[in-house]
Amino acid sequence: MEKIICIGSACKDIFFPTDEGIVTETPDDLMSQKKITFELGAKYKIETRFESLGGVAANVASGLSRLGIKCACYSHIGDDAMADWIVQELKKSGVSTELISQEKAFSSDLSTIVVDEKSGDRIIFSNQKANSQMEIIPEKLQNTEWFYIGDLHGNWEEDADKIIKTARGKNIKIANNPRQANIHDNVKKIIEIISCSDVVFLNKDETIEILKGTGQNLSEAKLQNEDFLIKKLRSFGPAIVAMTDGLRGAWGYDGEVLVHSPATGDQSADTTGAGDAFASGFLAAHLKGKNLAESLQWGMANAGNSVKFFGGIAGLLSEKEIMEKIRFFQVKIL
């Protein structure tokens, strides 16, 4: 039996690093505080490209598996050569692929990612048609202790309802990382899913967007206050909330203890998958019985190594490697 089933997308990512984009600070736009621009009609030469397994479910399942957590990926892919490649890449990480289904005469999902070499940050252009056809079949989701809900597409509200109903009926716990597009679509539904979750992962921008979507009149000072944000999120119902904010690090809150760990500030090659690496590190520690501070360290160590590589898979750590790196991440109780 798998300890956890990761539900969501599995795809191929292709990376194009460039230093020619112009990054602009837009602090007045709370949900998009930096933008990158290129000349319309121009052609840019890319010296090197990289390819990697991608998708939240695939990334998190791979991270958990490398940390000794038995897991499966529940996803939907196409019926092409890329589909075979996705399955083989998951198997390389030790992830069960028995719950992956395929769509006849469909191409597998693909993301093209432009990486700003100066910052390591990126913009993702994603085609998710195959995963949009994924069907949640409750009978396939019963033999586990945890669900990880990643990026749901298609009829995602209905799919979330099926997952939550199955979890309640079988006493299965839920970890959840709401997809940004789903937040745009239906904030109230996202809050409902969060309220049914045991562990929730969000970045700061996503948290701000969720809270703004509640219709409450929240001041800008509150929306920039991490203590307020994470405590407000937990008030929706989850046992534990973890929130990230790039180079400023991450916060964790369980209703009693609020902890923070700053990032090391090392130069990033690519931030794609860093949030997934953080989630798999944090969750693996939690499943192994580590406390909140230790779980935060595991998440930070995994994410900190992930950003040194292109893609969400190459930098994922084993438990032995994480134990060597967590000493670089100091946790402060706030």
C-alpha positions in Angstrom: 0.0 0.0 0.0 1.2 3.5 -0.9 1.5 5.9 2.0 0.3 8.7 -0.2 -1.3 9.3 -3.6 -0.3 12.5 -5.4 -3.2 13.7 -7.6 -2.7 16.1 -10.4 -0.5 16.8 -13.5 2.4 14.9 -14.9 4.1 16.5 -18.0 7.3 17.3 -19.8 9.0 20.6 -19.1 11.3 22.3 -21.6 13.5 25.2 -20.3 14.9 28.1 -22.3 17.3 30.2 -20.1 17.9 33.8 -21.2 19.3 37.0 -19.8 17.6 39.3 -22.4 14.3 39.9 -20.6 13.8 43.2 -18.8 12.4 42.7 -15.3 10.3 45.5 -13.9 9.2 46.0 -10.3 5.5 46.6 -9.9 5.0 46.7 -6.1 1.6 48.3 -6.3 0.2 45.2 -8.0 0.1 42.9 -4.9 -0.6 39.8 -7.0 2.1 40.4 -9.6 4.9 42.4 -8.1 7.5 41.7 -10.8 7.1 41.5 -14.6 9.4 40.5 -17.4 9.2 41.9 -21.0 10.7 41.1 -24.4 10.6 43.0 -27.6 7.5 42.0 -29.6 8.5 40.6 -32.9 12.1 40.0 -31.9 14.0 36.6 -32.1 16.2 35.5 -29.2 18.9 32.9 -29.4 18.9 30.3 -26.7 22.4 28.8 -26.1 21.2 25.7 -24.1 17.9 24.1 -23.4 17.0 21.6 -20.7 14.2 19.0 -20.4 12.7 17.6 -17.2 9.7 15.7 -15.8 7.2 18.2 -14.6 3.7 18.7 -13.1 2.9 19.2 -9.4 1.8 15.6 -8.8 4.8 14.2 -10.6 7.3 16.5 -8.8 5.9 16.0 -5.3 5.6 12.2 -5.8 9.2 12.1 -7.0 10.4 14.2 -4.0 8.5 12.1 -1.5 9.7 8.8 -3.0 13.4 9.9 -2.9 12.9 10.7 0.8 11.7 7.1 1.5 7.9 7.7 1.3 6.1 5.0 -0.7 3.8 6.9 -3.1 1.9 6.8 -6.3 1.1 9.4 -8.9 -2.6 9.7 -10.0 -2.6 11.5 -13.3 -3.8 11.4 -16.9 -1.4 11.6 -19.9 -1.7 11.3 -23.6 -1.0 8.3 -25.9 2.3 9.2 -27.5 6.0 8.8 -27.1 6.1 11.6 -24.5 3.7 9.6 -22.4 6.1 6.6 -22.3 8.9 9.0 -21.3 6.8 10.5 -18.4 6.1 7.0 -17.0 9.7 6.0 -17.2 10.9 9.1 -15.5 8.5 8.6 -12.7 9.6 5.0 -12.3 13.2 6.2 -12.1 12.3 8.1 -8.9 10.6 5.0 -7.5 7.0 6.3 -8.0 4.2 3.9 -8.6 2.6 4.5 -12.0 -0.3 2.1 -11.7 -2.8 4.9 -11.2 -1.8 6.8 -14.3 -4.4 6.7 -17.1 -4.0 7.6 -20.8 -6.2 9.5 -23.3 -6.3 7.9 -26.8 -5.4 10.2 -29.7 -4.2 12.9 -27.3 -0.8 14.5 -26.9 0.7 14.5 -23.4 0.9 17.7 -21.5 3.9 20.0 -22.2 5.2 23.2 -20.6 7.7 25.6 -22.1 9.5 27.7 -19.5 11.4 30.9 -20.0 14.0 31.3 -17.2 15.5 34.7 -16.4 19.2 33.8 -15.9 19.8 36.9 -13.7 17.3 35.9 -11.0 16.6 32.2 -11.7 12.9 33.1 -11.8 10.7 32.0 -14.7 7.5 32.2 -16.7 5.7 29.0 -17.6 3.6 28.5 -20.8 1.6 25.4 -20.1 -0.5 23.1 -22.3 -2.6 20.8 -20.0 -5.2 19.3 -22.3 -4.5 15.6 -21.4 -4.7 16.2 -17.6 -7.9 18.2 -18.2 -9.5 14.9 -19.2 -8.5 13.1 -15.9 -11.4 11.3 -14.2 -11.4 10.8 -10.4 -12.4 7.2 -9.8 -12.9 6.9 -6.0 -12.4 3.1 -6.1 -8.9 3.6 -7.2 -8.1 6.1 -4.4 -8.9 4.1 -1.3 -5.8 2.1 -0.5 -3.7 4.8 1.1 -3.3 7.0 4.2 -2.8 10.4 2.5 -3.8 12.3 -0.6 -1.7 15.2 -2.0 -3.9 17.4 -4.2 -1.8 19.4 -6.6 -2.9 21.1 -9.8 -6.3 20.0 -10.9 -7.6 20.9 -14.3 -10.8 20.4 -16.3 -13.8 19.9 -13.9 -11.6 20.5 -11.0 -14.4 21.5 -8.5 -16.2 18.2 -9.1 -12.9 16.3 -8.9 -12.0 18.0 -5.6 -15.5 17.0 -4.2 -14.9 13.4 -5.1 -11.4 13.4 -3.5 -12.7 15.0 -0.3 -15.7 12.6 -0.1 -13.4 9.6 -0.5 -11.0 11.0 2.1 -13.8 11.5 4.6 -15.3 8.1 4.0 -12.0 6.2 4.3 -10.3 8.4 7.0 -7.6 9.5 4.6 -5.7 12.7 5.4 -5.3 15.5 2.8 -2.3 17.7 1.9 -3.1 20.4 -0.5 -1.3 23.0 -2.7 -4.1 25.0 -4.5 -3.3 25.8 -8.1 -3.2 29.5 -8.9 -5.6 29.2 -11.8 -8.1 27.5 -9.5 -7.7 30.4 -7.1 -8.6 32.7 -10.0 -11.6 30.6 -10.9 -13.2 30.0 -7.6 -11.7 31.3 -4.3 -14.7 30.1 -2.2 -14.1 26.5 -3.5 -10.4 26.8 -2.7 -11.2 27.9 0.9 -13.6 24.9 1.1 -10.8 22.5 0.1 -8.3 24.2 2.5 -10.8 23.7 5.3 -10.9 20.0 4.6 -7.1 19.7 4.5 -4.6 18.6 7.2 -1.6 20.3 5.6 -1.7 23.3 3.2 1.1 24.7 1.1 0.9 28.2 -0.5 3.2 30.9 -1.5 2.7 34.5 -0.2 1.1 35.8 -3.4 -1.4 33.0 -3.5 -2.2 33.6 0.1 -2.8 37.3 -0.5 -5.1 36.4 -3.5 -7.2 34.0 -1.4 -7.6 36.5 1.4 -8.5 39.3 -1.0 -11.0 37.0 -2.6 -12.9 36.6 0.7 -14.2 40.2 0.3 -12.9 41.3 3.6 -11.5 44.8 3.8 -7.9 44.0 4.6 -5.3 46.8 4.8 -2.1 46.6 2.7 -0.2 46.4 6.0 -2.0 43.2 6.9 -1.6 41.7 3.5 2.1 42.2 3.7 2.4 40.7 7.2 3.3 37.1 7.1 2.2 36.4 10.7 -1.3 37.7 9.9 -1.4 35.8 6.5 -0.5 32.4 7.8 -2.7 32.6 10.9 -5.6 33.8 8.8 -5.1 30.8 6.5 -5.1 28.4 9.4 -8.3 29.9 10.7 -10.0 28.2 7.7 -9.5 24.8 9.3 -6.2 23.0 8.3 -4.0 21.6 11.1 -0.8 23.0 9.6 -0.1 25.7 7.1 3.3 26.3 5.3 3.8 29.5 3.3 6.8 30.4 1.1 8.1 33.7 -0.2 11.1 33.0 -2.4 14.4 34.4 -1.0 12.6 35.6 2.1 12.2 31.9 3.1 9.2 30.1 4.6 6.8 30.1 7.5 5.0 27.2 9.3 2.1 27.4 11.7 0.2 24.7 13.6 -2.0 26.8 15.8 0.5 26.9 18.7 3.9 27.5 17.2 4.8 29.9 14.4 8.3 29.3 12.8 10.3 30.9 10.1 13.4 29.9 8.2 15.2 32.3 5.8 16.6 31.1 2.5 20.4 30.8 2.2 20.6 33.4 -0.6 22.5 31.1 -2.9 22.3 31.9 -6.6 19.4 30.1 -8.3 19.6 28.5 -11.8 15.8 28.0 -12.0 13.0 28.3 -9.4 10.6 25.9 -11.3 9.5 23.2 -9.0 11.0 24.8 -5.9 7.5 25.0 -4.3 7.0 21.3 -5.0 10.4 20.4 -3.6 9.6 22.4 -0.5 6.2 20.6 -0.1 7.7 17.1 -0.6 10.5 17.8 1.9 8.2 19.3 4.5 5.5 16.6 4.1 8.1 13.8 4.1 9.4 15.0 7.5 5.9 15.4 8.8 5.0 11.9 7.8 8.1 10.6 9.5 7.0 12.2 12.8 9.3 15.3 12.7 8.1 18.5 14.5 7.1 21.7 12.8 10.6 23.3 12.9 12.3 20.1 11.5 9.6 19.8 8.8 10.3 23.4 7.8 14.1 22.7 7.6 13.5 19.6 5.4 11.3 21.7 3.1 13.8 24.5 2.9 16.8 22.1 2.3 15.0 20.3 -0.5 13.8 23.6 -2.2 17.2 25.2 -1.7 18.9 22.4 -3.6 16.2 22.1 -6.3 16.8 25.7 -7.4 20.4 24.9 -8.3 19.2 22.8 -11.2 16.8 23.3 -14.1 13.5 21.6 -13.5 11.8 20.2 -10.5 13.4 16.8 -10.3 17.2 17.0 -10.7 17.9 18.7 -7.4 15.6 16.5 -5.2 17.4 15.1 -2.2 17.6 11.8 -0.4 17.0 11.6 3.4 20.8 11.2 3.9 21.5 14.3 1.8 18.8 16.4 3.6 20.2 15.5 7.0 23.5 16.9 5.8 22.0 20.2 4.5 19.4 21.1 7.2 22.1 22.6 9.4 22.3 25.5 6.9 18.7 26.4 7.6 18.1 28.0 11.0 14.5 28.1 12.2 13.3 30.9 14.5 10.2 30.6 16.7 8.3 33.8 16.3 
